[in-house]
Amino acid sequence: MNELIQAMEQHVFGQKLNTRLLVTALLAGGHVLLEGVPGLGKTKMARTLAQLTGGEYRRIQFTPDLMPGDITGSVIYQMQDQTFATVKGPVFTHILLADEINRSGPKTQAALLEAMEERQVTIQGHTYRLPDPFFVVATQNPVEYEGTYPLPEAQLDRFMFKLQLDYPGEEAEVAILRGHVPFHEQQEERALTAVLTPGRIIQLQRKLAEVVVEDSLYTYMATIIRKTRESKRVQLGASPRAGIAVLMASKAWALLDGRAYVTPDDIKLVARPALRHRLLLTPQAELEGGTSDHIIQETLGSIPVPR
């Protein structure tokens, strides 16, 4: 997996932490919501990851007229032999990019719920398993809300991480400009050499079961989750699913570090991207300029770290 991270950093500049967290979520079997203004490389991150892992890749551009069947698939009638045939949608892939996911209505967004949680979809009463591994990378623009449909809490809770992409530093931006290739000359870029295979990813995911978590760290994680519910500035705190996300992500982060055990620092590092989209602040807290990141940081600082 570290080879995958290094290969991605050669093509995605200025997003080292987010790149590592993206690979962490893939290893942990979760999904990722990428949030950032246009032009920061959200689509490029997902496409590069797919090419370097050798898996199938599909992109769905979410628009107001997109229907659930456009994602999952549908049953059509074939005139030539007078039979019904199931046409599987683009969700049947290893890495799915749900671009601008908040541009489509709730009914269409909900088409991904079963796929993200249970790794299967139901088409006309028949259930079909999705490829393994199955990884959803969704994107949304945080500054443009006209014509959008905010993701409901139930949908947000399906994402292991919410990663916030910011503008790259000067050095990274210079590297982006220096390495830019005109579109008609990008054939070589489109054919990146894979450093992993889907089968190898599955093997690495199974190794998470070997990563040791001390009892004191289970208590530490549970305390963090419960504390978010006790804050007077939080209307809706983190759910038990959020605790599982922190657990699996901290295991994956440790494995990427070459360790077979989790440390408190692993938990602290993954807590913010794993919890920021799961906290619903009170209107008063939002008026005062509070953010979920601030509350998570304060929560982590208020809890004694296990020794």
C-alpha positions as CSV (number, residue, x, y, z in Angstrom):
1,M,0.0,0.0,0.0
2,N,2.9,2.4,0.7
3,E,4.0,1.8,-2.9
4,L,0.5,2.9,-4.0
5,I,0.7,6.1,-1.9
6,Q,4.2,6.9,-3.4
7,A,2.9,6.4,-6.9
8,M,-0.2,8.6,-6.3
9,E,2.0,11.4,-4.9
10,Q,3.9,11.5,-8.2
11,H,0.6,12.5,-10.0
12,V,-1.4,14.2,-7.2
13,F,0.4,17.2,-5.8
14,G,-0.2,19.1,-2.5
15,Q,-2.5,16.5,-1.0
16,K,-0.2,14.2,0.9
17,L,-2.3,13.7,4.0
18,N,-5.6,13.4,2.0
19,T,-3.9,10.9,-0.4
20,R,-2.8,8.7,2.6
21,L,-6.3,9.0,4.1
22,L,-7.9,8.0,0.8
23,V,-5.7,4.8,0.7
24,T,-6.4,4.2,4.4
25,A,-10.2,4.2,3.7
26,L,-9.7,1.8,0.8
27,L,-7.7,-0.6,3.0
28,A,-10.3,-0.3,5.8
29,G,-13.1,-1.1,3.4
30,G,-14.8,2.3,3.7
31,H,-15.9,5.0,1.4
32,V,-14.8,8.6,1.1
33,L,-16.5,12.0,0.5
34,L,-14.2,14.6,-1.0
35,E,-15.1,18.2,-0.5
36,G,-13.4,21.1,-2.2
37,V,-13.8,23.9,-4.6
38,P,-13.6,23.1,-8.3
39,G,-10.1,22.5,-9.8
40,L,-8.4,20.9,-6.8
41,G,-8.0,17.5,-8.4
42,K,-10.8,15.5,-6.7
43,T,-11.6,13.6,-9.9
44,K,-8.0,13.1,-10.7
45,M,-7.4,11.5,-7.2
46,A,-10.1,8.9,-7.8
47,R,-9.0,8.2,-11.4
48,T,-5.3,7.9,-10.4
49,L,-6.2,5.5,-7.6
50,A,-8.2,3.3,-10.0
51,Q,-5.5,3.2,-12.5
52,L,-2.8,2.4,-10.0
53,T,-4.8,-0.4,-8.4
54,G,-5.7,-2.0,-11.7
55,G,-9.4,-2.2,-10.9
56,E,-12.4,-1.2,-13.0
57,Y,-13.4,2.4,-12.7
58,R,-16.7,4.2,-13.5
59,R,-17.6,7.8,-13.1
60,I,-21.2,9.0,-12.7
61,Q,-21.9,12.7,-13.1
62,F,-24.8,13.4,-10.7
63,T,-27.3,15.8,-12.2
64,P,-30.9,16.8,-11.2
65,D,-32.4,14.5,-13.9
66,L,-30.3,11.4,-12.9
67,M,-32.5,8.4,-12.0
68,P,-31.7,5.6,-9.5
69,G,-31.8,3.1,-12.4
70,D,-29.0,5.1,-14.1
71,I,-26.8,4.1,-11.2
72,T,-27.9,0.6,-10.3
73,G,-29.2,-0.7,-13.6
74,S,-32.6,-1.7,-14.9
75,V,-34.5,-4.5,-16.7
76,I,-35.3,-3.9,-20.4
77,Y,-37.5,-5.8,-22.8
78,Q,-35.6,-7.2,-25.9
79,M,-37.9,-7.2,-28.9
80,Q,-35.8,-9.6,-31.0
81,D,-36.3,-12.6,-28.7
82,Q,-39.2,-11.3,-26.6
83,T,-37.4,-11.6,-23.2
84,F,-36.4,-9.4,-20.4
85,A,-32.7,-8.7,-19.7
86,T,-31.0,-7.1,-16.8
87,V,-28.6,-4.3,-17.7
88,K,-26.3,-3.6,-14.8
89,G,-25.5,0.0,-14.1
90,P,-22.1,1.7,-13.5
91,V,-22.2,0.9,-9.8
92,F,-20.9,-2.6,-10.8
93,T,-17.2,-1.6,-10.6
94,H,-14.3,-1.6,-8.2
95,I,-13.9,2.2,-7.8
96,L,-16.9,4.4,-8.4
97,L,-16.6,8.2,-8.6
98,A,-19.9,9.8,-7.7
99,D,-19.1,13.3,-9.0
100,E,-21.0,16.2,-7.5
101,I,-23.2,13.8,-5.6
102,N,-25.3,16.6,-4.1
103,R,-26.5,17.7,-7.6
104,S,-29.1,14.9,-7.7
105,G,-32.2,14.5,-5.6
106,P,-32.6,12.3,-2.5
107,K,-34.2,9.4,-4.4
108,T,-31.2,9.1,-6.6
109,Q,-28.7,9.6,-3.8
110,A,-30.4,6.8,-1.9
111,A,-29.7,4.4,-4.7
112,L,-26.2,4.2,-3.4
113,L,-27.2,3.4,0.2
114,E,-27.6,-0.4,-0.3
115,A,-24.5,-0.5,-2.4
116,M,-22.2,1.3,0.0
117,E,-23.4,-0.5,3.1
118,E,-24.1,-4.1,1.9
119,R,-22.0,-4.3,-1.3
120,Q,-25.1,-5.3,-3.3
121,V,-27.9,-3.8,-5.3
122,T,-31.4,-4.9,-6.0
123,I,-32.8,-4.6,-9.5
124,Q,-36.5,-5.4,-10.0
125,G,-36.5,-7.7,-6.9
126,H,-33.3,-9.5,-7.8
127,T,-30.2,-8.9,-5.7
128,Y,-26.7,-8.8,-7.3
129,R,-23.4,-8.7,-5.5
130,L,-20.9,-6.0,-6.4
131,P,-17.3,-6.6,-7.3
132,D,-14.8,-6.9,-4.5
133,P,-13.3,-4.6,-3.5
134,F,-15.9,-1.9,-3.9
135,F,-14.9,1.7,-3.1
136,V,-17.0,4.8,-3.6
137,V,-15.4,8.2,-3.9
138,A,-18.0,11.0,-3.9
139,T,-17.3,14.7,-4.4
140,Q,-19.1,17.9,-3.6
141,N,-18.5,21.6,-3.8
142,P,-18.7,23.3,-0.4
143,V,-19.4,26.9,-1.7
144,E,-22.1,26.5,-4.4
145,Y,-25.5,25.5,-3.1
146,E,-27.8,26.6,-5.8
147,G,-29.5,23.6,-7.4
148,T,-28.1,21.1,-4.8
149,Y,-29.6,18.6,-2.4
150,P,-27.6,18.3,0.8
151,L,-26.8,14.8,1.7
152,P,-29.0,13.5,4.6
153,E,-27.3,12.3,7.8
154,A,-28.1,8.6,6.9
155,Q,-26.2,9.0,3.7
156,L,-23.3,10.9,5.2
157,D,-23.0,8.2,7.9
158,R,-22.1,5.6,5.1
159,F,-18.9,7.5,4.4
160,M,-15.9,6.4,6.5
161,F,-14.1,9.7,5.8
162,K,-14.9,13.2,4.8
163,L,-11.8,14.7,3.3
164,Q,-11.5,18.5,2.8
165,L,-9.2,19.5,0.0
166,D,-7.6,22.9,0.2
167,Y,-5.5,24.9,-2.2
168,P,-2.0,23.4,-2.6
169,G,1.1,25.2,-1.3
170,E,3.4,27.2,-3.6
171,E,5.8,24.4,-4.3
172,A,3.1,21.9,-5.1
173,E,1.3,24.5,-7.4
174,V,4.6,25.0,-9.3
175,A,4.9,21.2,-9.7
176,I,1.3,21.1,-11.0
177,L,2.1,23.7,-13.6
178,R,5.4,22.2,-14.6
179,G,3.9,18.7,-15.0
180,H,0.8,19.8,-16.9
181,V,0.3,17.9,-20.1
182,P,-2.2,19.1,-22.8
183,F,-5.3,17.0,-23.1
184,H,-4.4,15.6,-26.5
185,E,-1.1,14.4,-25.2
186,Q,-2.4,12.7,-22.1
187,Q,-2.6,9.2,-23.6
188,E,0.5,8.1,-21.6
189,E,-0.9,9.4,-18.4
190,R,-4.2,7.5,-18.9
191,A,-2.2,4.3,-19.0
192,L,-0.5,4.4,-15.6
193,T,1.1,1.1,-14.6
194,A,-0.8,-0.6,-11.8
195,V,1.2,-1.2,-8.6
196,L,-1.5,-3.3,-7.0
197,T,-4.3,-5.6,-8.1
198,P,-7.9,-5.9,-6.7
199,G,-6.9,-9.4,-5.4
200,R,-3.9,-8.0,-3.5
201,I,-6.1,-5.3,-2.0
202,I,-8.5,-7.9,-0.6
203,Q,-5.5,-9.8,0.9
204,L,-4.3,-6.6,2.6
205,Q,-7.8,-5.9,3.9
206,R,-7.9,-9.3,5.5
207,K,-4.7,-8.5,7.4
208,L,-6.6,-5.9,9.5
209,A,-7.9,-8.7,11.6
210,E,-4.3,-9.3,12.8
211,V,-3.8,-5.7,14.0
212,V,-4.0,-5.7,17.8
213,V,-6.1,-3.2,19.7
214,E,-5.5,-3.0,23.5
215,D,-8.6,-2.9,25.7
216,S,-7.7,0.6,27.0
217,L,-7.9,1.8,23.3
218,Y,-11.4,0.4,22.8
219,T,-12.4,2.3,25.9
220,Y,-10.6,5.4,24.5
221,M,-12.5,5.2,21.2
222,A,-15.8,4.7,22.9
223,T,-15.2,7.7,25.2
224,I,-14.5,9.9,22.2
225,I,-17.7,8.9,20.5
226,R,-19.8,9.3,23.6
227,K,-18.3,12.7,24.4
228,T,-19.5,14.1,21.1
229,R,-23.1,13.3,22.1
230,E,-22.6,15.1,25.4
231,S,-21.5,18.5,24.0
232,K,-24.1,21.2,24.3
233,R,-23.1,22.6,20.9
234,V,-23.9,19.3,19.2
235,Q,-27.5,18.5,18.2
236,L,-26.6,15.1,16.8
237,G,-23.5,13.2,18.0
238,A,-21.5,10.4,16.5
239,S,-23.2,7.0,16.2
240,P,-21.8,3.5,17.0
241,R,-21.1,3.2,13.2
242,A,-18.7,6.2,13.7
243,G,-16.9,4.3,16.3
244,I,-16.4,1.3,14.0
245,A,-15.1,3.7,11.3
246,V,-12.5,5.1,13.8
247,L,-11.6,1.5,14.8
248,M,-11.1,0.2,11.2
249,A,-9.4,3.4,10.0
250,S,-6.9,3.3,12.9
251,K,-6.1,-0.3,12.2
252,A,-5.5,0.5,8.5
253,W,-3.4,3.5,9.4
254,A,-1.2,1.3,11.7
255,L,-0.9,-1.3,8.9
256,L,0.3,1.4,6.5
257,D,2.9,2.4,9.1
258,G,4.1,-1.2,9.1
259,R,2.7,-1.9,12.6
260,A,0.5,-4.8,13.8
261,Y,-0.9,-2.7,16.7
262,V,-2.9,0.5,17.1
263,T,-1.6,3.5,19.1
264,P,-3.6,6.5,20.5
265,D,-1.9,8.7,17.9
266,D,-3.5,6.6,15.2
267,I,-6.9,7.1,16.7
268,K,-6.4,10.9,17.1
269,L,-5.3,11.2,13.5
270,V,-8.3,9.4,11.9
271,A,-10.9,10.8,14.3
272,R,-11.3,14.1,12.6
273,P,-12.0,12.9,9.0
274,A,-14.1,10.0,10.4
275,L,-16.3,12.2,12.6
276,R,-16.5,15.7,11.0
277,H,-19.4,14.8,8.8
278,R,-21.3,12.9,11.5
279,L,-21.8,15.8,13.9
280,L,-24.8,18.1,13.5
281,L,-24.1,21.3,15.3
282,T,-26.8,23.4,17.0
283,P,-27.8,26.6,15.2
284,Q,-26.3,28.7,18.1
285,A,-22.9,26.9,17.6
286,E,-23.0,27.6,13.9
287,L,-23.8,31.3,14.4
288,E,-20.8,31.5,16.7
289,G,-18.6,30.2,14.0
290,G,-18.1,26.7,15.5
291,T,-17.2,23.7,13.3
292,S,-17.3,20.0,13.9
293,D,-13.5,20.0,13.5
294,H,-13.2,22.4,16.5
295,I,-15.5,20.2,18.6
296,I,-13.6,17.0,17.7
297,Q,-10.3,18.7,18.6
298,E,-11.7,19.9,21.9
299,T,-13.1,16.4,22.6
300,L,-9.7,14.8,22.0
301,G,-8.0,17.3,24.2
302,S,-10.4,16.7,27.1
303,I,-9.9,12.9,27.3
304,P,-6.9,11.4,29.0
305,V,-4.7,9.4,26.6
306,P,-4.2,5.7,27.6
307,R,-0.6,4.8,28.5
